[in-house]
């Protein structure tokens, strides 16, 4: 790849308003910055309200880049709320690279179950984790944004685990940060990847 066209990893996060989709996007960006990467993290805002489907995006690269638009062709898609599959269906994975894309999802079934449900080809890497159960168990709340980051880092290794944990603890100091760090580690260890 030439200097003028650095490899940029495009990530699209899907969830519902109030679930921390924007925070997840920013935490990946902050972790990337701490590792000397170039990043851009931003939400897609419109008439969203609590519970409405929302998106946020992160771009990350080892070299400077200038693209500042929404992610239409993601390398990675992260889904925080599995009920979105029933609402927006396959649109969640629209534009994903069919040869080397990665889907990381809060999903109780296996990666192969999700592959069949979304009719995805064999080349997309899929990671599933029951993020809702982890969030409820560790934090006592159904907020899966930091949980899904542990699964993301295991499936895609775009930044290291300790950078995500550090960014999370800086964003959420004290006991809340410690619980989020525990949830991230659990998801990292429990995600099933195919």
Secondary structure, 3 states (H helix, E strand, C coil): CCCCCCCEEEEEEEEEECCCHHHHHHHHHHHHHHCCCEEEEEEECCCCCECCEEEEEEEEECCCCCCCCCCCCCCEEEECCCCHHHHHHHHHHCCCCCCCCEEEEECCCCHHHHHHHHCCCCCCEEEEECHHHHHHHHHCCCCCHHHHHHHHHHHHCCCCHHHHHHHHHHHCCHHHHHHHHHHHHHHHHHCEEC
